[in-house]
């Protein structure tokens, strides 16, 4: 693993824990972890990882990401919350693609706020235009199509509990509880060099509609194959989910107005899952400047 902009070592601790817990001590996997971190945070990283599991080795490289030259190929190159800090994020990320093993992945992660999330998608698409392949979670289900909407897309996981030591520090410093942020929301992209995608589909117009052409079908019921690219985005109304087939220039959302046994997969599917939507009603939302696919009692949704 090569962790670019490794900070104080949070991701590295997670990797080390994953590779060390509940493993057969006679057959432990080997993790070689390289961290690129030019700031003083590298001192903390070394202190945190100094006594890690015996099957995990770490090396800290204090050069800037733009100039670091590794002497090996990596199974995983990881940019965690660092793209927006780089002067030339596309060029830097593209350079690190060259350091991947043949079947390796470049993983880009950014906070879920609008600006950093959209910026990550811009980098993702720029790398694709330069010959890389987007493995996921966004999809390219139609030949020779690429999405051009803003794609504010992020996953959300269960909230975390505030660690006891953090509560103690806050109490000692007399800081208000309002500074706590327990939400886990993030955007990510997996980029590869070997042309592999998570979902190897190539749709055609003979049986499903193309999201790029929704404008010509407003008011009609259609069949779609899309990826679910959000958790529920509603705030007390009908459940609302961002969807994509990789062709759209305007954002699309699936709206669950009447849940049935035949469409409950819309709610139950995980982030990034493919959905086969049969008989969804296409509408345009003037207020949001987006298209809605209404899922009701006449609609069937099948997650794959």
C-alpha positions as CSV (number, residue, x, y, z in Angstrom):
1,X,0.0,0.0,0.0
2,X,1.2,3.5,-0.8
3,X,-0.7,6.1,1.2
4,X,-0.2,9.6,-0.4
5,X,-0.7,12.4,2.2
6,X,-0.8,9.9,5.0
7,X,-1.3,12.5,7.8
8,X,-0.9,11.1,11.3
9,X,-1.7,7.6,10.3
10,X,-5.4,7.0,10.8
11,X,-5.9,4.9,7.6
12,X,-2.7,3.1,8.3
13,X,-3.9,2.0,11.8
14,X,-7.1,0.7,10.2
15,X,-5.1,-1.3,7.6
16,X,-2.9,-2.7,10.4
17,X,-5.8,-3.7,12.5
18,X,-7.6,-5.4,9.6
19,X,-4.6,-7.4,8.7
20,X,-3.8,-8.4,12.3
21,X,-7.1,-9.2,14.0
22,X,-8.5,-12.8,14.1
23,X,-5.8,-14.2,11.9
24,X,-4.0,-17.5,12.1
25,X,-0.6,-16.6,13.6
26,X,1.0,-19.2,11.5
27,X,-0.4,-17.8,8.2
28,X,-0.6,-14.0,8.6
29,X,-0.8,-11.9,5.4
30,X,2.1,-9.5,4.9
31,X,1.3,-5.8,4.7
32,X,4.0,-3.4,3.4
33,X,2.8,0.1,4.1
34,X,4.5,3.2,2.6
35,X,3.4,6.6,3.7
36,X,4.1,9.9,1.8
37,X,3.9,12.7,4.3
38,X,6.1,15.8,4.1
39,X,4.6,17.6,7.1
40,X,5.3,17.3,10.9
41,X,2.4,14.8,11.0
42,X,4.9,12.2,9.8
43,X,6.4,12.3,13.3
44,X,3.1,11.3,14.8
45,X,2.6,8.7,12.1
46,X,5.9,7.0,13.0
47,X,5.0,7.1,16.7
48,X,1.6,5.6,16.1
49,X,2.8,2.8,13.8
50,X,6.1,2.1,15.5
51,X,5.0,-1.0,17.4
52,X,2.5,-2.3,14.9
53,X,1.7,-6.0,14.3
54,X,4.8,-8.1,13.3
55,X,3.3,-8.8,9.9
56,X,3.0,-5.1,9.1
57,X,6.0,-3.0,8.1
58,X,5.9,0.7,7.5
59,X,8.1,3.2,5.8
60,X,7.6,7.0,5.9
61,X,8.7,9.1,3.0
62,X,8.9,12.8,3.8
63,X,9.0,14.1,0.2
64,X,6.0,16.1,-1.3
65,X,3.6,13.9,-3.2
66,X,4.4,15.8,-6.4
67,X,8.0,14.7,-6.4
68,X,8.1,11.4,-4.5
69,X,9.6,8.6,-6.7
70,X,8.9,5.1,-5.3
71,X,11.1,2.1,-6.2
72,X,8.3,-0.5,-6.3
73,X,4.9,-1.2,-7.7
74,X,1.8,-1.2,-5.4
75,X,-1.4,-3.1,-5.1
76,X,-3.1,-0.1,-3.7
77,X,-2.3,3.6,-4.0
78,X,-4.5,5.6,-1.6
79,X,-5.3,9.4,-1.7
80,X,-7.3,10.1,1.5
81,X,-8.7,13.6,1.8
82,X,-5.7,15.1,-0.1
83,X,-6.9,15.9,-3.6
84,X,-8.1,19.3,-2.8
85,X,-4.8,20.1,-1.1
86,X,-2.8,19.5,-4.3
87,X,-1.8,22.2,-6.8
88,X,-2.2,19.8,-9.7
89,X,-4.5,17.0,-8.5
90,X,-5.1,15.4,-11.9
91,X,-1.5,15.4,-13.0
92,X,-0.4,14.1,-9.6
93,X,-3.0,11.3,-9.4
94,X,-2.1,10.3,-13.0
95,X,1.5,10.1,-12.2
96,X,0.7,7.6,-9.3
97,X,-1.2,5.4,-11.7
98,X,2.2,4.5,-13.1
99,X,3.2,3.1,-9.8
100,X,0.4,0.5,-9.7
101,X,0.9,-3.2,-10.1
102,X,-0.9,-4.6,-13.2
103,X,-4.0,-5.5,-11.2
104,X,-3.7,-2.6,-8.7
105,X,-6.2,0.1,-7.8
106,X,-5.9,3.9,-7.2
107,X,-8.4,4.8,-4.5
108,X,-9.4,8.5,-4.1
109,X,-11.4,9.5,-1.0
110,X,-12.8,13.0,-0.2
111,X,-15.1,14.5,2.3
112,X,-18.8,14.4,1.3
113,X,-19.3,18.2,1.3
114,X,-20.4,19.5,-2.1
115,X,-17.2,21.2,-3.3
116,X,-14.7,18.4,-2.4
117,X,-17.1,15.6,-3.6
118,X,-17.7,17.2,-7.0
119,X,-14.0,18.0,-7.3
120,X,-13.2,14.3,-6.8
121,X,-15.6,13.4,-9.6
122,X,-13.9,16.0,-11.8
123,X,-10.5,14.3,-11.2
124,X,-12.1,10.9,-11.8
125,X,-13.4,11.9,-15.2
126,X,-10.2,13.7,-16.1
127,X,-8.2,10.5,-15.4
128,X,-10.7,8.5,-17.5
129,X,-10.2,10.9,-20.4
130,X,-6.4,10.2,-20.1
131,X,-6.9,6.5,-20.5
132,X,-7.6,5.2,-17.0
133,X,-10.7,3.1,-16.2
134,X,-13.3,4.0,-13.5
135,X,-13.9,0.7,-11.7
136,X,-16.6,2.1,-9.4
137,X,-18.7,3.1,-7.6
138,X,-19.9,5.3,-10.5
139,X,-20.8,3.4,-13.6
140,X,-20.4,3.5,-17.4
141,X,-23.1,1.2,-18.6
142,X,-23.4,2.5,-22.1
143,X,-20.7,2.2,-24.7
144,X,-18.8,5.5,-25.4
145,X,-20.8,7.4,-22.8
146,X,-19.5,9.4,-19.8
147,X,-21.6,11.4,-17.3
148,X,-21.2,15.1,-17.3
149,X,-23.5,16.2,-14.5
150,X,-22.0,17.6,-11.3
151,X,-22.4,14.1,-9.6
152,X,-22.5,15.1,-5.9
153,X,-22.4,11.5,-4.9
154,X,-21.4,10.1,-1.5
155,X,-21.9,7.2,0.8
156,X,-23.0,7.4,4.5
157,X,-22.2,4.8,7.2
158,X,-23.5,4.5,10.7
159,X,-22.5,7.4,13.0
160,X,-19.5,6.7,15.2
161,X,-19.4,7.0,19.0
162,X,-17.3,9.8,20.5
163,X,-14.2,8.1,22.1
164,X,-14.1,8.4,25.9
165,X,-10.7,10.1,25.8
166,X,-12.1,12.8,23.4
167,X,-15.0,13.5,25.8
168,X,-12.5,13.8,28.7
169,X,-10.3,16.2,26.7
170,X,-13.3,18.3,25.8
171,X,-14.5,18.4,29.4
172,X,-11.0,19.4,30.5
173,X,-10.8,22.2,27.9
174,X,-14.4,23.2,28.7
175,X,-15.3,23.0,25.0
176,X,-19.0,22.8,24.0
177,X,-20.5,19.5,22.8
178,X,-21.5,21.2,19.5
179,X,-18.0,20.7,18.1
180,X,-18.6,16.9,17.9
181,X,-19.1,15.5,14.4
182,X,-20.0,11.8,14.5
183,X,-21.4,11.5,10.9
184,X,-19.4,9.2,8.5
185,X,-20.0,10.5,5.0
186,X,-17.5,10.3,2.2
187,X,-17.0,10.2,-1.6
188,X,-14.7,7.8,-3.3
189,X,-13.5,6.5,-6.6
190,X,-11.6,3.4,-7.6
191,X,-9.4,3.8,-10.7
192,X,-7.6,1.1,-12.5
193,X,-5.3,0.6,-15.5
194,X,-6.5,-2.8,-16.7
195,X,-9.9,-1.8,-18.1
196,X,-11.8,-3.8,-15.4
197,X,-15.0,-2.4,-14.0
198,X,-17.1,-3.5,-11.1
199,X,-20.1,-3.9,-13.3
200,X,-19.3,-5.2,-16.8
201,X,-22.5,-4.3,-18.6
202,X,-23.0,-2.8,-22.0
203,X,-26.6,-1.7,-22.4
204,X,-28.5,-1.0,-25.6
205,X,-31.7,0.9,-26.4
206,X,-33.7,-2.2,-27.3
207,X,-34.8,-2.9,-23.8
208,X,-33.9,0.0,-21.5
209,X,-33.9,3.8,-21.6
210,X,-30.8,6.0,-21.7
211,X,-30.7,8.6,-18.9
212,X,-29.1,11.0,-21.4
213,X,-32.4,11.0,-23.3
214,X,-34.8,11.4,-20.4
215,X,-35.8,14.8,-21.7
216,X,-37.5,13.2,-24.6
217,X,-39.5,10.8,-22.4
218,X,-40.9,13.1,-19.6
219,X,-44.3,11.9,-18.6
220,X,-43.7,8.3,-19.8
221,X,-43.1,5.1,-17.9
222,X,-39.8,3.5,-18.8
223,X,-37.4,0.7,-17.9
224,X,-33.9,1.7,-16.6
225,X,-30.7,0.1,-15.5
226,X,-28.9,2.4,-13.1
227,X,-26.5,2.4,-10.1
228,X,-27.7,3.7,-6.7
229,X,-25.3,6.5,-5.8
230,X,-26.6,7.7,-2.5
231,X,-28.3,6.8,0.7
232,X,-31.7,8.4,1.4
233,X,-31.3,12.1,0.6
234,X,-34.8,13.2,1.7
235,X,-35.4,15.2,4.8
236,X,-38.7,13.8,6.0
237,X,-40.4,13.4,2.6
238,X,-40.5,10.6,0.1
239,X,-37.2,8.6,0.1
240,X,-34.9,10.0,-2.5
241,X,-31.8,8.4,-4.1
242,X,-29.3,9.6,-6.7
243,X,-29.1,7.3,-9.7
244,X,-26.8,7.1,-12.7
245,X,-26.2,4.9,-15.8
246,X,-23.1,6.8,-16.8
247,X,-24.6,8.8,-19.7
248,X,-26.5,11.7,-18.0
249,X,-25.6,15.4,-18.3
250,X,-28.4,16.3,-15.8
251,X,-28.7,14.7,-12.4
252,X,-31.3,12.0,-11.9
253,X,-33.0,10.8,-8.7
254,X,-35.3,7.9,-7.9
255,X,-38.2,8.9,-5.7
256,X,-40.0,6.2,-3.7
257,X,-43.6,7.4,-3.4
258,X,-45.2,4.1,-2.7
259,X,-43.2,1.2,-1.4
260,X,-44.3,-2.4,-2.2
261,X,-42.8,-5.8,-2.1
262,X,-41.9,-5.5,-5.7
263,X,-40.0,-2.2,-5.4
264,X,-38.5,-2.4,-1.9
265,X,-35.1,-3.1,-3.4
266,X,-34.7,0.6,-4.1
267,X,-34.6,1.3,-0.3
268,X,-32.7,-1.9,0.5
269,X,-29.9,-1.7,-2.1
270,X,-26.5,-0.7,-1.0
271,X,-24.5,2.3,-2.3
272,X,-23.1,1.4,-5.7
273,X,-25.5,-1.5,-6.4
274,X,-27.1,-1.9,-9.8
275,X,-30.9,-1.5,-10.0
276,X,-33.2,-2.7,-12.7
277,X,-36.2,-0.3,-12.6
278,X,-39.2,-1.4,-14.6
279,X,-42.1,1.0,-15.3
280,X,-40.6,4.0,-13.6
281,X,-42.3,7.4,-14.4
282,X,-39.9,10.0,-15.7
283,X,-40.6,13.6,-14.6
284,X,-38.6,16.9,-14.5
285,X,-38.1,18.8,-11.3
286,X,-38.0,22.5,-12.2
287,X,-37.0,23.5,-8.7
288,X,-34.0,21.3,-8.6
289,X,-33.1,21.3,-12.3
290,X,-33.1,17.5,-12.2
291,X,-35.0,14.5,-13.5
292,X,-37.0,12.2,-11.1
293,X,-37.8,8.6,-11.8
294,X,-41.0,8.0,-9.7
295,X,-41.2,4.5,-8.1
296,X,-44.7,3.6,-7.1
297,X,-47.1,0.7,-6.9
298,X,-46.7,0.2,-10.7
299,X,-42.9,0.0,-10.6
300,X,-40.7,-3.1,-10.1
301,X,-37.2,-2.6,-8.8
302,X,-34.7,-5.5,-8.7
303,X,-31.2,-5.0,-7.2
304,X,-28.4,-7.0,-8.7
